[in-house]
Amino acid sequence: MGLKLAWGQGSMNDIKNYEGIDLWLKEGNCLKKEKRKLIFLLACLIVFFMLTKVLQKKEEVPQETEIIVPDVEITVYNAREDVIQVMQLDEYLTGVVAAEMEAGFALEALKAQAIAARTYALGRALGKYGSNMERHLGAHVCTDSTHCQAWIPKELYSTWYPKADVEENWTRIEQAVNETSGLILTYEGEIINPLYHANSGGITEDIQEVWSSVNPVPYLQSVYSEGEAEYSSFEKKVTVSGEKVREVLMKAYPEIVFLGPVSEDVQVIQYTGSRRVKDIQIGSITIPGTKFRELFSLYSTQMEIAFKGDDELEITTYGYGHGVGMSQCGANALAEKGKDFRYILEYYYTGVDIELIPEDILLMSKEP
Ligand SMILES: [Zn+2]
């Protein structure tokens, strides 16, 4: 009844519903005070308990992650000098980045290159991805760019880049290597095969389209790559006479039969999903686009073939290299747009993780 009066409204049903509360409110004042004390104490206890938990959690959050640079040595077969050299991994990597990427590229692109190169070198040291230590006289890697990664020592930098400021460039490359020290690329916990190339011509390639014996690799699949057209390696035009075409093909395939001039003998049969030549017919045979590129030292298999007159080919290629994995020009284009090395690497190598060299890999790479 008290409730009804206090609110000044309601119905008889309300009164019935609140009768229990009404009775409770009418209990003695002492009892009310005791209950309030009890509730207050309970509330204090709950607050105290929650505060303790929060403080504990704060203590558990690690302070800034300390990057410990792993002490890794690598054996390098210096093909130029015909000697095996033992180097610190990052010291070797500085020479790789110097040889593989223009030092004038944005720092984040250089960092992405350093991580790809570190991953590549460690993968080789572990005997993965086509490693052939016999070719290196037992060393982990060699300096032959057609087999492993290109590498130059600081003292030869000026012979490769005569117009460059050696000190400035070398310092910049060292910075990219040092600031990413210990970081490698993994996919589902396994070190990846971080293929890279100079320029993708606007789109990278699926690995299985370049190496037909290789199964599809989830992190080496085609992606669009913008901003590469402004680099000199993006577009190249070459002309090849019909006579030269026949000479080169007959040397590689003595059984080949020609029907007439190249305008009748050369035809692209199939393209890959990234607009690269998959198969090309020449006279009586069909060869992979990759073989055609190799035979005529073309920049890329992404090409347009036109005929100049009856018996001359005009080949326009887009991009430079096999087109798989990270495009170096694309990486620089992304870096210039403000993207960092993590974004760049995750863009070209779909689904990878960037992590410090795991302990098991460190141990394996130290095994003789
Ligand atoms: Zn090698």
Boltz pocket constraint, residues with backbone or C-beta under 6 A from the ligand:
constraints:
  - pocket:
      binder: B
      contacts: [[A, 132], [A, 135], [A, 136], [A, 140], [A, 141], [A, 142], [A, 143], [A, 144], [A, 147], [A, 148], [A, 149]]
      max_distance: 6.0
